[in-house]
Amino acid sequence: MSQLLEIQKQIESADARVLHLERALAEHPELPSISANLDSAVRLQEKLREQFVEAAAMIGHDVCQYRAFDEYERPKAAAAFGAIAEFQRLISVVYGALQHGYKQRATIPEHVARETAFDFGFGFHGSVGIMLTIRNAQELFETGLDDTISTVFSMSKSKNPSEVLHHAHRLGPGPINALYEWAAGNANNGLGAEIEWRHGGRVKGTLFVQPRELAHLRKVIDETSTVTEQTVTVEGKLIAADVETSKFKLKRKNLPLIRGLFDPEIIDEDHRVQLPARCTATLRKITTIKYSTGTEDVQWRLLAIDQPRGSELGNLDSQE
């Protein structure tokens, strides 16, 4: 690690010299010596960056080069570093799904956060650029991190809802929500991203997405949802049924209250029900997953109800 720190210091000095010479050349473009010195300084700068990558590989660190760019002007610092922070979150959420299974939410357990936390390497010229490092011991994380990066790059290239759903079925809604937040943050600020991933000093993957592509990705995910229906039979206590609004409430022991709608012929003048009373209800459960938010909406439809004569109210816990 001490070698990395030493190279970091040399890179900072080289960057400062390049910046000084660029300003000098702008003020005195007629002096060929400044141009020659600038060329030499840039070559040293590039050499030191390669040495940093090689030194990182020697101690088991992967390197991620992330450049946030604006097609028309220099990006705002808050927007650029916000995009990098959302990229970190995306990596952690996808890694968690790949390692531990389908993720309903874009949550990051503490141990996953530790395993996927990037360290700051150095910044560089070219819009807003940053070199990140991460510990990736060959015997432990090679498959996990490499698979995560390749998966994130593939997700970022989704062009339509079917491609988004392909990843959603594998990973869950959580990672798609994290992808949406990263794409939306970039698109809202007119930013693109150029990312290079190196493992063992070798380039393992690259991603270049322009602002309009990230805006399209945001739109595609926003339009992507799934709806599933299933018929279920439950026992509980019918505590409310409004024939004017066709709304009902069904209480279950130690389970959430069910609220929904019923068809007019289920409860009417000819089909009366006792309130409150035990019953066996046949319901249609309609579940909609909205991938841009990662939320799940459940709607209930009462299809049939059976209230045996003389049924006891029972001792059901109240749940409003």
C-alpha positions in Angstrom: 0.0 0.0 0.0 2.9 2.4 0.7 4.0 2.0 -2.9 0.5 3.1 -4.0 0.6 6.1 -1.8 4.0 7.1 -3.2 2.8 6.8 -6.8 -0.3 8.8 -5.8 1.9 11.6 -4.6 3.9 11.5 -7.8 0.7 11.6 -9.9 -0.5 14.7 -7.9 2.8 16.4 -8.7 2.7 15.4 -12.4 -0.9 16.6 -12.6 0.1 20.0 -11.1 2.9 20.3 -13.6 0.7 19.5 -16.6 -1.8 22.0 -15.4 0.9 24.7 -15.0 2.3 24.0 -18.4 -1.1 24.1 -20.1 -1.7 27.5 -18.6 1.7 28.7 -19.7 1.2 27.5 -23.2 -2.1 29.3 -23.4 -0.4 32.5 -22.4 2.7 32.0 -24.6 1.7 29.7 -27.6 4.7 31.0 -29.5 7.3 29.3 -27.2 8.1 25.8 -28.5 9.9 24.9 -25.3 6.7 25.0 -23.3 5.0 22.7 -25.8 7.9 20.3 -25.6 7.9 20.3 -21.8 4.1 19.8 -21.8 4.5 16.7 -24.0 7.1 15.3 -21.7 4.9 16.0 -18.6 1.9 14.3 -20.2 4.0 11.2 -21.0 5.2 11.1 -17.4 1.6 11.5 -16.2 0.5 8.5 -18.3 3.4 6.4 -17.2 2.7 7.0 -13.5 -1.0 6.1 -14.0 0.1 2.8 -15.6 2.5 2.2 -12.7 -0.4 2.8 -10.3 -2.5 0.1 -12.0 0.4 -2.3 -12.0 1.1 -1.6 -8.3 -2.5 -2.1 -7.4 -2.6 -5.5 -9.2 0.5 -6.6 -7.3 -1.3 -6.2 -4.0 -4.6 -7.8 -5.2 -6.5 -4.6 -6.0 -8.7 -4.1 -9.0 -9.0 -0.7 -10.5 -12.1 1.1 -11.8 -11.6 4.3 -13.8 -14.8 6.4 -13.9 -15.1 9.5 -16.0 -18.3 11.6 -15.9 -18.6 13.9 -18.9 -21.0 16.5 -20.2 -21.1 16.8 -24.0 -21.3 20.6 -23.9 -19.5 21.9 -20.8 -17.6 20.7 -17.7 -19.9 18.8 -15.3 -20.8 20.3 -12.0 -18.9 18.6 -9.2 -22.0 17.7 -7.1 -23.6 16.0 -10.1 -20.5 14.1 -11.2 -19.6 12.8 -7.7 -23.3 12.1 -7.1 -23.3 9.9 -10.2 -20.2 8.1 -8.9 -21.9 7.5 -5.6 -24.9 6.0 -7.3 -22.6 3.8 -9.3 -21.0 2.5 -6.1 -24.5 1.8 -4.8 -25.4 0.0 -8.0 -22.3 -2.2 -7.8 -23.1 -3.1 -4.2 -26.8 -4.0 -4.8 -26.0 -6.1 -7.9 -23.2 -7.9 -6.1 -25.5 -8.7 -3.2 -28.1 -10.2 -5.6 -25.5 -12.3 -7.4 -23.9 -13.6 -4.2 -27.0 -14.0 -2.0 -29.9 -14.3 -4.3 -32.9 -12.4 -5.7 -33.3 -8.9 -4.1 -36.7 -7.4 -3.7 -35.2 -4.1 -2.4 -32.1 -2.1 -3.2 -30.8 -2.5 0.3 -27.1 -3.1 1.1 -26.2 -5.3 4.1 -23.2 -4.1 6.1 -21.0 -7.1 5.0 -21.8 -6.4 1.3 -21.0 -2.7 1.7 -17.6 -3.7 3.1 -16.8 -6.2 0.4 -17.7 -3.8 -2.4 -16.5 -0.4 -1.1 -14.2 1.5 -3.5 -11.2 3.3 -2.2 -10.1 6.6 -3.8 -7.0 6.3 -6.0 -6.6 9.7 -7.6 -8.4 12.2 -9.8 -7.5 13.1 -13.3 -8.2 15.6 -16.0 -10.9 15.0 -18.7 -14.2 16.3 -17.5 -14.5 14.8 -14.0 -12.5 11.6 -13.7 -11.5 9.4 -10.7 -9.5 6.3 -10.3 -11.0 3.8 -7.8 -9.5 0.7 -6.3 -11.0 -2.3 -4.5 -9.6 -5.3 -2.8 -10.3 -8.4 -5.0 -8.4 -11.4 -3.6 -8.2 -14.0 -6.4 -9.4 -16.9 -4.3 -12.4 -15.1 -2.8 -13.8 -12.4 -5.0 -12.7 -12.9 -8.6 -15.9 -14.4 -9.7 -18.1 -12.1 -7.6 -16.7 -8.8 -8.6 -16.0 -9.6 -12.2 -19.5 -11.0 -12.6 -20.9 -7.9 -11.0 -19.1 -5.5 -13.3 -20.0 -7.4 -16.4 -23.6 -7.7 -15.3 -23.8 -4.0 -14.5 -22.3 -3.1 -17.9 -24.8 -5.4 -19.6 -27.8 -3.9 -17.6 -26.6 -0.4 -18.6 -27.1 -1.3 -22.3 -30.7 -2.4 -22.0 -32.7 -1.0 -24.9 -36.2 -2.2 -24.2 -38.4 -3.5 -21.4 -37.8 -7.1 -22.3 -34.1 -6.7 -21.8 -34.7 -5.0 -18.4 -37.0 -7.9 -17.4 -34.3 -10.4 -18.3 -32.1 -8.9 -15.7 -35.0 -8.4 -13.2 -36.0 -12.0 -13.3 -32.4 -13.0 -12.5 -31.6 -10.4 -9.9 -34.9 -9.0 -8.6 -36.5 -5.5 -8.6 -33.9 -4.0 -6.2 -31.0 -4.0 -8.6 -33.2 -2.6 -11.4 -34.2 0.2 -9.0 -30.5 1.0 -8.3 -29.8 1.0 -12.1 -32.7 3.4 -12.6 -31.4 5.8 -9.9 -28.0 5.9 -11.5 -29.3 6.4 -15.0 -31.8 9.0 -13.8 -29.2 11.0 -11.9 -26.9 11.1 -14.9 -29.8 11.9 -17.3 -31.2 14.7 -15.1 -27.8 16.4 -15.1 -26.9 15.8 -18.8 -24.0 13.4 -17.9 -22.5 10.4 -19.6 -20.1 7.9 -18.2 -17.0 6.2 -19.4 -15.9 3.3 -17.2 -13.0 0.9 -17.4 -12.5 -2.1 -15.1 -9.1 -3.7 -14.7 -8.4 -7.0 -12.9 -4.8 -8.1 -12.4 -3.7 -5.1 -14.4 -5.7 -6.2 -17.5 -8.8 -4.5 -18.9 -11.7 -6.8 -18.2 -14.5 -4.5 -19.3 -15.4 -1.1 -20.6 -18.6 0.9 -20.8 -19.3 4.1 -22.6 -22.8 5.6 -22.4 -23.8 9.0 -23.6 -26.3 11.3 -21.8 -29.1 10.5 -24.3 -28.5 6.8 -23.9 -28.9 7.0 -20.1 -32.0 9.2 -20.6 -33.4 6.4 -22.8 -32.5 3.8 -20.2 -34.3 5.8 -17.5 -37.4 6.0 -19.7 -37.3 2.2 -20.5 -37.1 1.2 -16.9 -39.9 3.7 -16.0 -42.1 1.9 -18.5 -41.2 -1.5 -17.2 -43.5 -3.4 -14.8 -44.9 -6.9 -14.3 -48.4 -7.9 -13.3 -49.1 -11.3 -11.8 -52.5 -12.7 -10.8 -53.3 -15.7 -8.5 -56.5 -17.0 -6.9 -56.3 -17.7 -3.2 -58.7 -18.9 -0.5 -58.3 -17.5 3.0 -60.2 -17.8 6.2 -60.8 -14.7 8.3 -63.4 -12.3 9.6 -65.4 -10.0 7.2 -65.5 -6.7 9.1 -66.8 -4.3 6.4 -68.7 -4.5 3.1 -70.1 -1.4 1.5 -72.5 -2.1 -1.3 -72.4 1.5 -2.6 -68.6 1.5 -3.1 -68.1 -2.3 -3.5 -65.3 -2.1 -0.9 -64.6 -4.7 1.7 -62.3 -5.4 4.6 -61.2 -8.9 5.7 -59.3 -9.5 8.9 -56.9 -12.4 9.2 -55.3 -13.7 12.4 -51.7 -12.4 12.8 -51.7 -11.2 9.1 -52.2 -7.8 7.5 -55.8 -6.6 6.9 -57.1 -7.3 3.3 -58.8 -4.3 1.6 -60.3 -4.6 -1.8 -63.3 -4.5 -4.1 -66.1 -7.1 -4.8 -68.4 -7.5 -7.8 -72.0 -6.2 -7.0 -73.5 -9.7 -7.3 -71.2 -11.1 -4.6 -72.9 -9.0 -1.9 -76.4 -7.6 -2.6 -80.1 -7.9 -1.7 -80.1 -11.6 -2.6 -76.6 -12.4 -1.2 -76.5 -11.0 2.3 -73.5 -11.3 4.6 -73.2 -11.0 8.4 -70.9 -8.4 9.8 -68.6 -9.1 11.5 -68.5 -12.9 11.0 -66.1 -15.7 10.2 -65.9 -16.6 6.5 -64.0 -18.4 3.9 -63.2 -16.0 1.0 -62.0 -16.7 -2.5 -59.9 -13.8 -3.7 -57.9 -12.7 -6.8 -54.5 -11.3 -5.8 -53.1 -8.9 -8.4 -49.5 -7.9 -7.8 -47.8 -5.1 -9.8 -44.0 -4.5 -9.6 -42.8 -1.1 -10.7 -39.1 -1.4 -11.4 -38.2 2.2 -11.5 -39.2 2.5 -7.8 -38.8 -1.1 -6.8 -42.2 -1.1 -5.2 -44.8 -3.8 -5.1 -48.5 -2.9 -5.3 -51.1 -5.6 -4.3 -54.8 -5.3 -5.1 -57.5 -7.7 -4.0 -60.7 -8.7 -5.6 -63.4 -10.7 -3.7 -64.7 -13.5 -6.0 -66.8 -15.6 -3.6 -67.6 -15.7 0.1 -68.9 -18.5 2.3 -70.3 -17.8 5.8 -71.5 -21.0 7.5 -74.6 -20.7 9.6 -74.0 -20.1 13.3 -70.3 -19.5 12.8 -68.6 -18.1 15.8 -66.8 -14.8 15.6 -63.7 -16.4 16.9 -60.8 -14.8 18.7 -59.0 -13.0 15.8 -56.5 -10.3 16.7 -57.6 -6.9 15.4 -55.4 -5.5 12.7 -56.3 -2.1 11.1 
